[in-house]
Amino acid sequence: MKITRKDEKNSIVELTVVFDKAEFAKAEETALRKIATTVKVDGFRKGHIPEAVVRQKVGEGAIKQEAIDLAISQGYMEALQKEKLNPLAQPEVSIEKMDPLEFKISVQVYPEVKLGKIDTSKVKITASKVTKKEIDEQIDMICNQSAEKSPVTRKAKKGDTAVIDFDGKNADGETQPGMKSSGHPLELGAGAFIPGFEEEVIGMKKDEEKTFPITFPKDYQSTDIAGKEFFFTVTVKDVLEKTLPKFDDAFAAKITGDDKKTADDLKEEIKGHLKKNKDDKKYAEAQKELFELIGENTTAEIPPIFIEEEVKGMMDNMKMQGLQQGLPWEKYLEVLKKTEEELKKEMQKDAEKAVLSRLGLQAMIKEDDEITVSEEEIEIEIATELARIDAQAQQRGVKKEEVDAQKASFQKGHDGWAQVENRLNIRKFFDKHLEKKA
């Protein structure tokens, strides 16, 4: 068998495989034996049919086609081993000649990655500091969450919670979707409603009714409503005054469930949480900076499939963001004033940068002998993953067969195991190259 290789653009390799007559004759013999195990002929036991009878039964064309298929499969596997190729997708095969058998295999392979000089020490994480103001703001928030609310007969003022019924209508007097509610608690001054709405409620008393116009902002997420005027009728069902608790030892013991916890202890815990959040944020920012630095110093012929997958992931994230804002994809595109194809085109450059960063990162991990992940570490991580799958399945009522299939992917040698191993390698890489400061 003769195998020749030609490297094309975008990490595509073209392999030319030639079988001489003797090699193809062996493939035909193998094909005949294989077909003989499946053919049924009256008077003969399956698998014990004479060669001449098999040939007569299925025809020379079927045998030759089976031999070609076997030769292509054998040639492809040997070519991959000889050239040490890592295919990313199913190959494209074209037969060039029949005597001798010659075929070409076009296969997308993992690209050759070249790393430039990457000085990871340029990316640093400075120590986080928590101010007294930030601690006090957190304490105020905790106290607000634990505040007691009691009804009052006076006019509503900023800081109160007004329990209201409201009905929003257009100029024709038609109630609009999403603009009607009963018993809605509205904290005045929190800015949770459309600008101008809370100001209209301030000054109203229990059982008072009022109708007023509200113009929605021009940049409102729903284009059907943005910039338009609607008329709201509001009835105040109750006005609740907020009484904040005193931040003392008794309060600390109450909300933590620990009688020994003091206000100072709780304040230290709050400071610790704030610092951890800041540290985590700085670490994430440093990860992003280092990831981009790697990409800027990495070169490779990126396979189109990598870009397509990256763009798809970016699109999926954008769709999820739209749904979280209550916008179907079509509406979200209207807000952006773009078509899906325009978005995909705009995402190309960012997708290329992300792919280069990922390729460079994987190459650096592969070159670093200090970064290793043990099977025990993978199993511990997988145990956490399986527990999460069980919890989600229980919440959503997923069938046991589906859960078992999902769990099976985390067995050694399967995709889930490889993904967890890769995740741990990446985690160790960043922990090694990013300096954490207390």
Secondary structure, DSSP 8 states (H G I E B T S, - for coil): -EEEEEE-STTEEEEEEEE-HHHHHHHHHHHHHHHHTT---TTS-TT---HHHHHHHH-HHHHHHHHHHHHHHHHHHHHHHHHT--BSS--EEEEEEETTEEEEEEEEB----EE----GGG---------HHHHHHHHHHHHHHT-EEEE-SS---TT-EEEEEEEEE-TTS-EEEEEEEEEEEEETTS--SSTTHHHHHTT--TT-EEEEEEE--TT-S-TTTTT-EEEEEEEEEEEEEEE----SHHHHHHHHT-TT--HHHHHHHHHHHHHHHHHHHHHHHHHHHHHHHHHHTEE----HHHHHHHHHHHHHHHHHHHHHTT--HHHHHHHHT--HHHHHHHHHHHHHHHHHHHHHHHHHHHH-TT----HHHHHHHHHHHHHHHHHHHHHHT--HHHHHHHHHTTSTTSHHHHHHHHHHHHHHHHHHHS----
